[in-house]
Amino acid sequence: MQLLQCNNLSKTYPNGTQALHDVNFTVEEGEFLVIIGLSGSGKSTLLRCINQLHPVSSGELYFEQQQLTAMAGKELRQQRSRIGMIFQQFNLIPRKTVLTNVLAGALAVTPVWKSLLGLYSEAQKKQALDYLKIVGLEHKAYVRADNLSGGQQQRVAIARALMQNPKILLADEPVASLDPSTSHSVMKYLQKINQELGVTVICNLHFLSLVRTYASRVIALKGGRIVYQGAPDDIDEQWFKTIYGEDAVEVSIN
Ligand SMILES: Nc1ncnc2c1ncn2[C@@H]1O[C@H](COP(=O)(O)OP(=O)(O)OP(=O)(O)O)[C@@H](O)[C@H]1O
């Protein structure tokens, strides 16, 4: 089933920078789509437009056949709550426990006054612990988030995003701050939630070796335009140079 459709999406920031030009693509349920491209090619902008963190300048975005770009207010908030997101810097609340951080993911479905008082239901707490188990961190539930390693914090961020019961998880360079082996560990958990929970993943990555290991499909951006859409294994030397430039050299992460 088609989950997401982007039609002629363009984005120009208020300072005049056009970050996306007429971007067209669709995403099927269950895909693990990776977006690649040089720094500044528009990868983060595209993810932020998908969940409407940044309004698009023109074009249409359909999520489950409903036009997100025509929504506002409560309707938009409801649809957005099905699109989770994780970031390069994890964005946890450092002095709160891991469990509290995961519960914060339920904000979209919890009245603000309840969440401020920490009044989550027993069912929500059980759910949070279950998600922590999925990312292998149930034993850290009552530890302060800033006592965890970077890779562990990113796994907490994944569990927090799962509390939204997302159909799609957007991952904006989720391993860019991590060392190679920790990167694989985090990518494996993203793969697990994609394959076992059926959450569609759209992820920005820098290293092609990670792309080849985890992506089911790849989109490459260059100067805000799509220059490649296809299988990760079809990115040969010629495509590599088209995407990253003639002088680029592939660097591997093992
Ligand atoms: N808030 C903003 N205001 C103005 N210009 C921006 C803003 N955010 C990004 N840009 C510009 O938009 C273009 C695309 O940036 P974007 O961050 O989407 O690229 P990226 O491929 O994710 O890069 P990186 O890999 O370095 O994160 C760049 O020219 C960038 O300078």
The ligand as an SDF file (V2000), in Angstrom:
LIG
                    3D

 31 33  0  0  0  0  0  0  0  0999 V2000
   16.5720   27.0930    8.3030 N   0  0  0  0  0  0  0  0  0  0  0  0
   17.2000   27.3430    7.1380 C   0  0  0  0  0  0  0  0  0  0  0  0
   17.1940   28.5970    6.6320 N   0  0  0  0  0  0  0  0  0  0  0  0
   17.8260   28.8710    5.4600 C   0  0  0  0  0  0  0  0  0  0  0  0
   18.4770   27.9320    4.7230 N   0  0  0  0  0  0  0  0  0  0  0  0
   18.5000   26.6790    5.1950 C   0  0  0  0  0  0  0  0  0  0  0  0
   17.8680   26.3180    6.4100 C   0  0  0  0  0  0  0  0  0  0  0  0
   18.0610   24.9740    6.6310 N   0  0  0  0  0  0  0  0  0  0  0  0
   18.7760   24.5510    5.5730 C   0  0  0  0  0  0  0  0  0  0  0  0
   19.0450   25.5480    4.7070 N   0  0  0  0  0  0  0  0  0  0  0  0
   19.7790   25.4650    3.4330 C   0  0  0  0  0  0  0  0  0  0  0  0
   19.0540   24.5830    2.6030 O   0  0  0  0  0  0  0  0  0  0  0  0
   19.9610   23.7570    1.8560 C   0  0  0  0  0  0  0  0  0  0  0  0
   19.6750   22.2930    2.1860 C   0  0  0  0  0  0  0  0  0  0  0  0
   20.0500   22.0600    3.5430 O   0  0  0  0  0  0  0  0  0  0  0  0
   19.7450   20.7010    4.3090 P   0  0  0  0  0  0  0  0  0  0  0  0
   20.1480   20.8820    5.7320 O   0  0  0  0  0  0  0  0  0  0  0  0
   18.3780   20.2650    4.0100 O   0  0  0  0  0  0  0  0  0  0  0  0
   20.7760   19.7210    3.5660 O   0  0  0  0  0  0  0  0  0  0  0  0
   21.3310   18.3030    4.0260 P   0  0  0  0  0  0  0  0  0  0  0  0
   21.5050   17.5070    2.7700 O   0  0  0  0  0  0  0  0  0  0  0  0
   20.4900   17.7290    5.0910 O   0  0  0  0  0  0  0  0  0  0  0  0
   22.7670   18.6900    4.5970 O   0  0  0  0  0  0  0  0  0  0  0  0
   23.5940   17.9880    5.8080 P   0  0  0  0  0  0  0  0  0  0  0  0
   23.9490   16.6170    5.3240 O   0  0  0  0  0  0  0  0  0  0  0  0
   24.7940   18.8950    5.9460 O   0  0  0  0  0  0  0  0  0  0  0  0
   22.7050   18.0070    7.0110 O   0  0  0  0  0  0  0  0  0  0  0  0
   21.3640   24.2080    2.2110 C   0  0  0  0  0  0  0  0  0  0  0  0
   21.7630   25.1620    1.2590 O   0  0  0  0  0  0  0  0  0  0  0  0
   21.1730   24.8720    3.5750 C   0  0  0  0  0  0  0  0  0  0  0  0
   22.1290   25.8730    3.7890 O   0  0  0  0  0  0  0  0  0  0  0  0
  1  2  1  0
  2  3  1  0
  2  7  2  0
  3  4  2  0
  4  5  1  0
  5  6  2  0
  6  7  1  0
  6 10  1  0
  7  8  1  0
  8  9  2  0
  9 10  1  0
 10 11  1  0
 11 12  1  0
 11 30  1  0
 12 13  1  0
 13 14  1  0
 13 28  1  0
 14 15  1  0
 15 16  1  0
 16 17  2  0
 16 18  1  0
 16 19  1  0
 19 20  1  0
 20 21  2  0
 20 22  1  0
 20 23  1  0
 23 24  1  0
 24 25  2  0
 24 26  1  0
 24 27  1  0
 28 29  1  0
 28 30  1  0
 30 31  1  0
M  END
$$$$
